[in-house]
């Protein structure tokens, strides 16, 4: 969020009004009485009483059973006796959670409804700026479009009608009442994402000031998303397309929403930044939408160890003639919050004048906040989209993505149609060299853990959750570490403030727990490094904060599934392998060594015999295929065999930092099909019942680690007395916020209310 402007001379020199200072601490039940004290008190407390009347009604602890009746009487009857100047103080009508369950009243046709009030809002509240009726399935938002627009009327700025079940009319967005909207949430409304006529009216001609659009849960296809991209182009700065049916094809037109100016540092542009973060280059001069961009590492950037990596950027140049001119953030400026609550609060704080100068009301030259959760997008599609962007994303979410795999990557006992979800080998795309402004990231946990999720959707062939988790950790994890050895760590992007890891299994055989604990340790080490950077200079330069918020989103608890795996399955005909009381020959399984920090590999000697010449986009390219002689890198040895197969000599791509870490020479191109073919499983067997019962609760393990580190830090602090104890080793305590959430089991237990 942009810094507030400095105060004027009058504001800086005048004495603060004590009444204005204490007003926020006064209880709402006293507002009405205080308005009667004097005109001065009225000017202070009348806006607090009337700005958000529904919120005040909640604070007064009214009888919730009569909410609907009270609201309809308030709007349709009592306001007629209220002075226009008082009604002009109302800025927000927030019905979220108010009169909950009011649809039960509609058994009586004589009962007045919320819909009856919506068509009169313009007359009743001429300065109404925020309308929120989310979750009221009985309300018909079409009544809002019938509000008459008078000459002196202030148009609404925020409209949130998600989860209203009435079908929206095709002419809804053509209403003049909506021309001033800057925030629009139309999530989970029937047919809105599939009705072509309705989408045709969602255009800048009818919504010229719209900047935040949320359109979740409509089954929207790629053509619908493409229509939004091509229509609004760079007008939107926040877009939420979660829970739709989008594929990689939806990204064909997304470049139209990108700012025209890149924020990335290319080779030869900024030497100081290149030393810290590395720089981008296109050695083959191929115009393929960023597909062939490679990272040119400096002495420090490849190991994320530059002494100045925590220093903020120097002030950048701005273009006063173009307020939407894209610029790289310095790393400590907070990004804009695009939530309904934040937008409502920002608008309500501006009482006198129209809030057109607020950040939420201004464009940013393109989309900076993008949410793509629960779609059908692949990991490679996400990677290509990030490569093609100019590095401007500030907030990015994609909680699950399909991982395209070789046909023989999965255990043979899993049914046909089994899918893998997660992202591997793309950690470098979230570094500042690619994602220059990224501060908030929500993504599948495999970015950190290298453990994919196995999904079986078919109900008749659904594999129990713990068996899928066991297979992912026992077999796929080892191949992932070898093929894609680089996972995300905090120092890869010290500008990242908040990280949310999604779809984490509740139980683990060990690797998942070790990966998460290792991540917490290196986060503590990063915090200590930031402290050291601050203390190293007597000038106390501004530094980045590093990661301060980590959210872990866990899947449902599958323990009852394990309890209901009947022993009759142990005959080998079901999901479990037969158990034996006597010691049997040990199964051949990949070893799980303790997690260690992967370091940069030594460069391999390369000669001309290790290259094939190929033509791509009319240009000749040398593709590295490895040496026939075995070397120290297992991944390279296997790739050399696969790359000599003509069927695998496709998908030419530059060697990424992940490939280089596995042993590929930096600056070369490889056959992506041959490299990806290494991700296959060895001969696999079904788990035994005892294999599953030995799995450990991940939440309990994380909680235990946090308690141990906190106790160790407190003990060290007591022993040190007044002297501050540095973070990091040996206790590895981290002072940031860890948030843990658990998914309710709607997959296994049919009714989610079972958990409430």
NORQUIFEN-V25195 format. One record per residue. SS is DSSP state (H for helix, E for strand, C for the rest). PHI is phi in whole degrees, -180 to 180 (* if undefined). PSI is psi as a letter, one per 40 degrees, with the letter a starting at -180 (NA if undefined). Layout:
ss: (SS | SS)
phi: (PHI | PHI)
psi: (PSI | PSI)
This chain:
ss: (C | C | C | C | C | C | C | C | H | H | H | H | H | C | C | C | C | H | H | H | H | H | H | H | H | C | C | H | H | H | H | H | H | H | H | C | C | C | H | H | H | H | H | H | H | H | H | H | H | H | C | C | H | H | H | H | H | H | H | C | C | C | C | H | H | H | H | H | H | H | H | H | H | H | H | H | C | H | H | H | H | C | C | H | H | H | H | C | C | C | C | E | E | E | C | C | C | C | C | C | C | H | H | H | H | H | H | C | C | C | C | C | C | H | H | H | H | H | C | C | H | H | H | H | C | C | C | C | C | E | E | E | C | C | C | C | C | C | C | C | H | H | H | H | H | H | C | C | C | C | C | C | C | C | C | C | C | E | E | E | C | C | C | C | C | C | C | C | C | C | C | H | H | H | C | H | H | H | C | C | C | C | E | E | E | C | C | C | C | C | C | C | C | C | C | H | H | H | H | H | H | C | C | C | C | C | C | C | C | C | C | E | E | E | C | C | C | C | C | C | C | H | H | H | H | H | H | H | H | H | H | H | C | C | C | C | C | E | E | E | C | C | C | C | C | C | C | H | H | H | H | H | H | H | H | H | H | C | C | C | C | C | C | C | C | E | C | C | C | C | H | H | H | H | H | H | H | C | E | E | E | C | C | C | C | C | C | C | C | C | C | C | C | E | E | E | C | C | C | C | H | H | H | C | C | C | C | C | C | C | E | C | C | C | C | C | C | C | C | C | C | C | C | C | C | C | C | C | C | C | C | C | C | C | C | C | C | C | C | H | H | H | H | H | H | H | H | H | C | C | C | C | C | C | C | C | C | C | H | H | H | C | C | C | C | C | C | C | E | E | E | C | C | C | C | C | C | E | H | H | H | H | H | H | H | H | H | H | C | C | C | C | C | C | E | E | E | E | C | C | C | E | C | C | C | C | C | C | C | C | C | C | C | C | C | C | C | C | E | E | E | C | C | C | C | C | H | H | H | H | C | C | C | C | C | C | C | C | C | E | E | E | E | E | C | H | H | H | H | C | C | C | E | E | E | C | C | C | H | H | H | C | C | C | H | H | H | H | H | H | H | H | H | H | H | H | H | H | H | H | H | H | H | C | C | C | C | C | C | H | H | H | C | C | C | C | C | E | E | E | E | E | E | E | C | C | E | E | C | C | H | H | H | H | H | H | H | H | H | H | H | H | H | H | H | H | H | H | H | H | H | H | H | H | H | C | C | C | C | C | C | C | E | C | C | C | C | C | E | E | E | E | E | E | C | C | C | C | H | H | H | H | H | C | C | C | H | H | H | H | H | C | C | C | C | C | C | C | C | C | C | C | C | C | C | C | C | C | C | C | C | C | C | C | C | C | C | C | C | C | C | C | C | C | C | C | C | H | H | H | E | E | E | E | E | E | C | C | E | E | E | E | E | E | C | C | C | C | C | C | C | C | C | H | H | H | H | H | H | H | H | H | H | C | C | H | H | H | C | C | C | E | E | E | C | C | H | H | H | H | H | H | C | C | C | C | C | C | E | E | E | H | H | H | H | H | C | C | C | C | C | C | C | C | C | C | C | C | H | H | H | H | H | C | C | E | E | H | H | H | H | H | H | H | H | H | H | H | H | H | H | H | H | H | H | H | H | H | H | H | C | C | C | C | C | C | C | E | C | C | C | C | E | C | C | C | E | E | E | E | E | E | C | C | C | C | C | C | C | C | C | H | H | H | H | C)
phi: (* | -67 | -68 | -67 | -67 | -65 | -68 | -72 | -62 | -64 | -65 | -77 | -105 | -77 | -77 | -68 | -78 | -63 | -67 | -68 | -74 | -90 | -55 | -64 | -99 | -84 | -71 | -58 | -66 | -99 | -59 | -61 | -67 | -68 | -64 | -90 | -70 | -164 | -64 | -62 | -67 | -63 | -61 | -86 | -102 | -63 | -62 | -67 | -75 | -108 | -58 | -136 | -63 | -68 | -64 | -66 | -62 | -64 | -64 | -82 | 56 | -70 | -70 | -65 | -67 | -105 | -59 | -65 | -63 | -62 | -64 | -65 | -64 | -63 | -77 | -88 | -120 | -67 | -67 | -63 | -96 | -98 | -61 | -57 | -65 | -75 | -63 | -71 | -80 | -74 | -114 | -137 | -123 | -109 | -99 | -64 | 77 | -92 | 56 | -63 | 77 | -70 | -65 | -65 | -72 | -80 | -67 | -101 | -69 | -85 | -74 | -75 | -124 | -62 | -59 | -62 | -89 | -66 | -76 | -112 | -64 | -65 | -76 | -73 | -128 | -70 | -118 | -68 | -112 | -130 | -125 | -132 | -126 | -56 | 84 | -88 | -66 | -83 | -80 | -110 | -63 | -59 | -65 | -63 | -69 | -93 | -68 | -77 | -102 | -86 | -66 | -95 | -82 | -87 | -77 | -62 | -105 | -128 | -134 | -129 | -127 | -64 | 67 | -81 | -92 | -72 | -73 | -78 | -70 | -63 | -93 | -56 | -79 | -83 | -64 | -61 | -65 | -103 | -67 | -97 | -63 | -110 | -133 | -141 | -122 | -125 | -74 | 57 | -107 | -56 | 67 | -70 | -91 | -117 | -88 | -64 | -63 | -71 | -63 | -63 | -91 | -87 | -133 | -60 | -62 | -100 | -127 | -71 | -112 | -69 | -127 | -124 | -129 | -121 | -140 | -90 | 62 | -124 | 66 | -60 | -89 | -61 | -66 | -65 | -65 | -63 | -64 | -65 | -61 | -74 | -78 | -88 | 50 | -94 | -72 | -79 | -117 | -138 | -141 | -119 | -118 | -70 | 56 | -122 | -119 | -79 | -120 | -62 | -64 | -66 | -85 | -59 | -109 | -68 | -63 | -67 | -93 | -81 | -61 | -75 | -105 | -78 | -100 | -81 | -102 | -95 | -55 | 90 | -87 | -135 | -64 | -65 | -69 | -63 | -65 | -83 | -111 | 85 | -142 | -99 | -148 | -124 | -64 | -99 | 53 | -101 | -90 | -124 | 65 | 84 | -63 | -106 | -73 | -126 | -96 | -95 | -82 | -94 | -63 | -111 | -64 | -68 | -109 | 55 | -129 | -65 | -60 | -100 | -68 | -100 | -79 | -74 | -69 | -67 | -56 | -95 | -82 | -113 | -111 | -63 | -78 | -138 | -66 | -93 | -61 | -71 | -142 | -74 | -71 | -79 | 105 | -115 | -71 | -70 | -77 | -67 | -96 | -101 | -77 | -64 | -63 | -66 | -65 | -61 | -64 | -64 | -70 | -69 | -73 | -101 | -88 | -83 | -99 | -72 | -82 | -73 | -86 | -67 | -61 | -66 | -89 | -105 | -78 | -121 | 80 | 151 | -74 | -113 | -120 | -132 | -122 | -131 | -68 | 53 | -122 | -111 | -79 | -94 | -63 | -68 | -66 | -63 | -62 | -66 | -64 | -66 | -64 | -79 | -77 | -86 | 81 | -98 | -64 | -104 | -137 | -134 | -137 | -158 | -78 | -157 | -141 | -71 | -103 | -73 | -131 | -65 | -63 | -102 | -82 | -104 | -59 | -68 | -82 | -85 | -72 | -63 | 89 | -65 | -119 | -112 | -126 | 142 | -141 | -129 | 72 | -124 | -61 | -66 | -72 | -104 | -80 | -59 | -64 | -104 | -108 | -69 | -110 | -67 | -126 | -130 | -136 | -126 | -156 | -59 | -63 | -63 | -59 | -103 | -94 | 63 | -114 | -81 | -105 | -96 | -121 | -126 | -87 | -67 | -61 | -74 | -124 | -69 | -87 | -53 | -58 | -68 | -70 | -66 | -65 | -61 | -65 | -64 | -81 | -77 | -113 | -72 | -62 | -62 | -69 | -65 | -62 | -79 | -81 | -128 | -75 | -94 | -115 | -75 | -132 | -57 | -74 | -65 | -147 | -66 | -79 | -76 | -94 | -131 | -131 | -117 | -103 | -109 | 57 | -82 | -64 | -78 | -126 | -146 | -82 | 144 | -59 | -62 | -64 | -64 | -65 | -67 | -66 | -61 | -64 | -64 | -66 | -70 | -67 | -65 | -63 | -62 | -62 | -67 | -63 | -63 | -62 | -64 | -65 | -68 | -85 | -76 | -124 | -75 | -87 | 51 | -68 | -69 | -126 | -69 | -86 | 74 | -71 | -119 | -140 | -127 | -110 | -115 | -103 | -96 | -74 | -67 | -80 | -94 | -61 | -70 | -60 | -65 | -65 | -95 | -74 | -64 | -65 | -65 | -74 | -73 | -82 | 95 | -90 | -108 | -82 | -103 | -81 | -63 | -89 | -127 | -75 | -83 | -63 | -107 | -62 | -64 | -75 | -81 | -132 | -64 | -70 | -111 | -78 | -58 | -64 | -128 | -76 | -75 | -111 | -64 | -75 | -70 | -66 | -91 | -68 | -125 | -125 | -66 | -70 | -95 | -127 | -110 | -97 | -132 | -107 | -136 | 54 | 80 | -123 | -78 | -133 | -90 | -111 | -77 | -119 | 86 | -100 | -72 | -86 | -61 | -122 | -78 | -104 | -62 | -63 | -67 | -61 | -71 | -63 | -60 | -73 | -70 | -70 | -87 | -88 | -55 | -68 | -98 | -90 | -135 | 57 | -68 | -151 | -72 | -69 | -83 | -55 | -68 | -64 | -64 | -65 | -80 | 128 | -72 | -67 | -68 | 84 | -103 | -110 | -130 | -86 | -62 | -64 | -69 | -67 | -66 | -67 | -68 | -81 | -135 | -93 | -73 | -63 | -121 | -120 | -72 | -76 | -89 | -60 | -68 | -62 | -79 | -69 | -84 | -68 | -107 | -67 | -70 | -62 | -63 | -67 | -66 | -62 | -64 | -63 | -62 | -65 | -65 | -68 | -66 | -65 | -65 | -68 | -65 | -64 | -63 | -68 | -65 | -70 | -84 | 71 | -82 | -75 | -70 | -96 | -67 | -81 | 83 | -65 | -93 | -90 | 60 | -79 | -119 | -86 | -71 | -95 | -111 | -117 | -117 | -129 | -121 | -78 | -73 | -83 | -95 | -84 | -97 | -91 | -62 | -108 | -69 | -68 | -56 | -93 | -95)
psi: (h | i | i | i | i | i | i | i | d | d | d | d | d | i | h | h | h | d | d | d | d | e | d | e | e | h | i | d | e | e | d | d | d | d | d | e | d | i | d | d | d | d | d | d | e | d | d | d | d | e | d | g | d | d | d | d | d | d | d | e | f | i | h | d | d | e | d | d | d | d | d | d | d | d | d | d | d | d | d | d | e | h | i | d | d | d | d | e | e | h | d | h | g | h | e | h | e | h | f | h | e | e | e | d | e | e | d | h | e | e | h | i | i | d | d | d | d | d | e | e | d | d | d | d | g | e | f | h | d | h | h | h | f | h | e | g | d | e | i | h | e | d | d | d | e | e | h | h | h | i | d | e | h | h | i | i | d | h | h | h | f | i | e | h | e | i | h | h | i | d | e | d | e | e | h | e | e | e | e | e | h | e | h | h | h | f | i | f | h | h | e | d | e | e | h | d | d | d | d | d | e | g | i | d | d | d | g | e | e | h | d | h | h | h | g | i | f | e | f | h | i | d | d | d | d | d | d | d | d | d | d | d | b | e | d | i | e | h | h | h | f | i | f | a | f | i | a | d | d | e | e | d | e | d | d | e | e | i | i | e | h | i | e | i | h | i | h | e | d | h | d | d | d | d | d | d | e | i | i | i | i | g | d | e | f | h | g | f | f | e | d | f | h | i | h | h | i | a | d | d | d | d | e | f | e | h | d | e | e | e | i | i | i | i | h | i | h | i | g | d | e | g | e | e | h | h | i | h | i | e | e | e | h | h | i | i | h | e | i | d | d | d | d | d | d | d | d | d | e | g | d | d | i | h | f | e | e | i | d | d | e | i | i | e | e | i | h | e | h | h | h | f | i | f | a | f | i | i | d | d | d | d | d | d | d | d | d | e | i | e | f | e | h | d | h | h | h | g | e | h | i | h | h | h | i | i | d | f | e | i | i | d | e | i | i | i | e | h | i | h | i | a | h | i | e | e | d | d | e | e | i | d | d | d | g | d | e | h | d | h | h | h | i | i | e | e | d | d | e | f | h | i | h | h | h | h | d | h | d | e | f | h | h | i | d | d | d | d | d | d | d | d | d | d | d | d | d | d | d | d | d | d | d | g | e | h | i | h | i | d | e | d | g | e | e | h | d | h | h | h | h | i | f | h | i | d | i | i | e | d | d | d | d | d | d | d | d | d | d | d | d | d | d | d | d | d | d | d | d | d | d | d | d | d | e | e | h | e | e | g | i | h | i | i | d | a | h | e | h | h | h | h | h | i | i | i | h | e | d | d | d | d | d | e | g | i | e | e | e | e | e | e | e | a | e | i | i | h | i | h | d | i | h | i | h | i | i | h | i | h | i | g | i | i | h | i | h | h | i | h | i | h | i | i | h | h | i | d | e | e | i | i | h | i | h | h | f | e | i | h | h | h | h | h | e | i | i | d | h | i | a | e | h | d | d | d | d | d | d | d | d | d | e | e | h | d | d | e | g | i | g | h | i | i | h | i | d | d | d | d | d | e | e | i | h | i | e | i | i | i | h | d | d | d | d | d | e | d | g | i | i | a | h | i | i | i | i | i | d | d | d | d | e | e | i | i | h | d | d | d | d | d | d | d | d | d | d | d | d | d | d | d | d | d | d | d | d | d | d | e | b | e | h | h | h | i | a | a | i | e | d | f | h | h | e | i | h | h | h | h | i | h | h | i | g | e | d | d | h | d | h | e | e | d | e | NA)
